[in-house]
């Protein structure tokens, strides 16, 4: 599995912890930035990571900022990206099952490391159910061409 990882300055420390967590699980990670806790413009990092997911270079993206909202909004501007803001395991599971989300976002000001790793695991280990949900994914793509 290959993961595109991105954060802004507010979530830099949590991103570094998540990167280590994923690497320890033998998951390949590419870090798209930010690379320090100095003030940074999250859209640049979110766009580049999401574009790599859309281009099928990575199976998933995991992005974080202070709230998770900015990363989600930026990623969702890219065709075929379905970024979901998840602050609970249940949200991560349902968005994978029903929306086939391919980018996970969360806010470092709202969740800590333990919760973040639980959400990451749920997101990466929950399969898309397909069926009627696939039709809706196709409709999303058709409407946004």
C-alpha positions, 0 to 999 in steps of 0.5 A: 500500500502507498500513502500520500501524506500532507499537513500544514504547520499546525499538524506537522508534529502529528503528521510526523507521528502518523508517518512513523506509525505507517512506516512501522506497519511497512506501509510506503509513504510519500510526504508532500509537506509541510516539512516544519512547524513554520507557517505554511500554506496548506493548499499547496501540500493538499493539492500535490498529494491529492493530485498524486492520489487522483493519478493513481500513484498512491492508493490513499491520501492522509492529510491533516491541518488544524481543523482538517477542513482546509485540506479536505476542501482543497483535495475535493477540488480535484476530479475523482478525489473523495476526501472525507473529514473524519474525527471518529472511527465510525466516520472513517468506516462509513465513508470508506463503505459508502463513499469509497473515500480515497483521502482521509483528513482530520484536524490536529486541534481536535484529535490526538495521536491515539485517536488519529491512529485508530481512525487511520487504521479504520480508514485503511482497513475498511472496504468499499461496499460497492453496489448502489454506492458505486452508482453514486460514486459514478454520478459524482464523477459525471456531475463534476466532469 
